[in-house]
Amino acid sequence: MPCEFTDIIYNPVWIVFTLILAVVVRSQRKGSWNPCDCPVQLKGKTAIVTGANTGIGKFIALDFAKRGARVILACRSETRGTAAAKDIQQRSGNQNVHLQLVDTSSLDSVRRFAARILEEEKELHILVNNAGVSGIPRGITEDRLEASFATNHIGPFLLTSLLLDLLKKSAPARIVNVSSVNHFRGKVDFSHFRGENLTYLLDTVYNHTKLHNVIWTNELARRLKGTDVTANSVHPGAVVTEIMRHYHWLLRLIFNLVGLFFLKSSEEGAVSVIYCAVAEETLDISGKYFDSDCSLKLPALAARDPAILAKEYEYCERITAGPRTAGDASDPDTPPP
């Protein structure tokens, strides 16, 4: 019989592991870099932050706004996005904060969003791909993509690809992809993109998507060499955010209770992302993975394999290019070997 969720929750080994993890996370709660000590100003610069209506994304956008940037909140909810924009304007004193709607799980929505940006914005200096989901049940989108993969990986890939020329034109520019230390527990199986061969247990699917984030980022950085546009991936830390809202209520309760004492707040979780996006120390760094304490770390082995990096990028390009003739060598339903 399949393992019940409550069996995992009440398993003593799982409880001990969770407590040990919480202690480790607590020790890494604060890094050595403080955004308040960073003198960099962004006046005259334009930044886009996806998933900016709440959590880490909102604090990233708030920091950019305080530095004087024109900030575009790329959000799925108009109501929540509007409220976030007004709050950021008030707290930063910067009225140049705007909402643009996008749902990264929909390729059509991403294309429409990118078209608006290219029509309305003359420059783009910072793109933070922060929006993501975890723990959602199996679902297949209108683009025939697994829902978590569409939201966390394919949508951001397409968005970045569509805005690359604008970023290059605006260089120096930076792309920051929010990944996770969980990518070390992810696996590369391109059939996952279509919802095949996946196990929906806790954060398993999320872990796979976060690994693909790092792989894509590293290949993107290689392709951007010489353009003065950098691309890095970053682990924000274990943060109390709304990303847990799709999990079992008991797990959410435990997570939130542990979070009171051990986990980062959303403001603290935004620090490593802000570091990659604005710090002078990271100006010329590209194709790297940053940990939650703003330090460089080696990513998973798969994210360092040139063959996997190339396959990843080419497959994502095929998936986002639109329908192909079935059986064609470039058919997006034909995953790389």
Secondary structure as the mmCIF struct_conf table of DSSP 4:
data_model
#
loop_
_struct_conf.conf_type_id
_struct_conf.id
_struct_conf.beg_label_comp_id
_struct_conf.beg_label_asym_id
_struct_conf.beg_label_seq_id
_struct_conf.end_label_comp_id
_struct_conf.end_label_asym_id
_struct_conf.end_label_seq_id
HELX_LH_PP_P HELX_LH_PP_P1 PRO A 2 GLU A 4
HELX_RH_AL_P HELX_RH_AL_P1 PHE A 5 ILE A 9
TURN_TY1_P TURN_TY1_P1 TYR A 10 TYR A 10
HELX_RH_AL_P HELX_RH_AL_P2 PRO A 12 SER A 27
TURN_TY1_P TURN_TY1_P2 GLN A 28 GLN A 28
BEND BEND1 ARG A 29 LYS A 30
BEND BEND2 SER A 32 SER A 32
HELX_RH_3T_P HELX_RH_3T_P1 PRO A 35 ASP A 37
TURN_TY1_P TURN_TY1_P3 LYS A 43 GLY A 44
STRN STRN1 THR A 46 THR A 50
TURN_TY1_P TURN_TY1_P4 GLY A 51 ASN A 53
BEND BEND3 THR A 54 THR A 54
HELX_RH_AL_P HELX_RH_AL_P3 GLY A 55 LYS A 66
TURN_TY1_P TURN_TY1_P5 ARG A 67 GLY A 68
STRN STRN2 ARG A 70 CYS A 75
BEND BEND4 ARG A 76 ARG A 76
HELX_RH_AL_P HELX_RH_AL_P4 GLU A 78 SER A 92
STRN STRN3 VAL A 97 LEU A 101
TURN_TY1_P TURN_TY1_P6 THR A 104 SER A 105
HELX_RH_AL_P HELX_RH_AL_P5 LEU A 107 GLU A 120
BEND BEND5 LYS A 122 LYS A 122
STRN STRN4 ILE A 126 ASN A 129
BEND BEND6 GLY A 135 GLY A 135
HELX_LH_PP_P HELX_LH_PP_P2 ILE A 136 ARG A 138
STRN STRN5 ILE A 140 ILE A 140
TURN_TY1_P TURN_TY1_P7 GLU A 142 ASP A 143
BEND BEND7 ARG A 144 ARG A 144
STRN STRN6 GLU A 146 GLU A 146
HELX_RH_AL_P HELX_RH_AL_P6 ALA A 147 PHE A 149
HELX_RH_PI_P HELX_RH_PI_P1 ALA A 150 ILE A 154
HELX_RH_AL_P HELX_RH_AL_P7 GLY A 155 LYS A 169
TURN_TY1_P TURN_TY1_P8 SER A 170 SER A 170
BEND BEND8 PRO A 172 PRO A 172
STRN STRN7 ALA A 173 VAL A 178
HELX_RH_3T_P HELX_RH_3T_P2 VAL A 181 ARG A 185
HELX_RH_3T_P HELX_RH_3T_P3 PHE A 190 ARG A 194
TURN_TY1_P TURN_TY1_P9 GLY A 195 GLY A 195
BEND BEND9 ASN A 197 ASN A 197
BEND BEND10 LEU A 201 LEU A 201
TURN_TY1_P TURN_TY1_P10 LEU A 202 ASP A 203
HELX_RH_AL_P HELX_RH_AL_P8 THR A 204 ARG A 223
TURN_TY1_P TURN_TY1_P11 LEU A 224 ASP A 228
STRN STRN8 VAL A 229 VAL A 234
BEND BEND11 ALA A 238 ALA A 238
STRN STRN9 VAL A 239 VAL A 239
BEND BEND12 THR A 241 THR A 241
HELX_RH_3T_P HELX_RH_3T_P4 GLU A 242 HIS A 246
BEND BEND13 TYR A 247 TYR A 247
HELX_RH_AL_P HELX_RH_AL_P9 TRP A 249 PHE A 261
TURN_TY1_P TURN_TY1_P12 PHE A 262 PHE A 262
BEND BEND14 LEU A 263 LEU A 263
STRN STRN10 LYS A 264 LYS A 264
HELX_LH_PP_P HELX_LH_PP_P3 SER A 265 SER A 265
HELX_RH_AL_P HELX_RH_AL_P10 SER A 266 GLY A 269
TURN_TY1_P TURN_TY1_P13 ALA A 270 ALA A 270
HELX_RH_AL_P HELX_RH_AL_P11 VAL A 271 VAL A 278
HELX_RH_3T_P HELX_RH_3T_P5 GLU A 280 THR A 282
TURN_TY1_P TURN_TY1_P14 LEU A 283 ASP A 284
BEND BEND15 GLY A 287 GLY A 287
STRN STRN11 TYR A 289 PHE A 290
TURN_TY1_P TURN_TY1_P15 SER A 292 ASP A 293
BEND BEND16 CYS A 294 CYS A 294
STRN STRN12 LEU A 296 LYS A 297
HELX_RH_3T_P HELX_RH_3T_P6 LEU A 301 ARG A 304
HELX_RH_AL_P HELX_RH_AL_P12 PRO A 306 THR A 320
TURN_TY1_P TURN_TY1_P16 ALA A 321 ALA A 321
TURN_TY1_P TURN_TY1_P17 ALA A 326 GLY A 327
TURN_TY1_P TURN_TY1_P18 ALA A 329 SER A 330
TURN_TY1_P TURN_TY1_P19 PRO A 332 ASP A 333
BEND BEND17 THR A 334 THR A 334
#
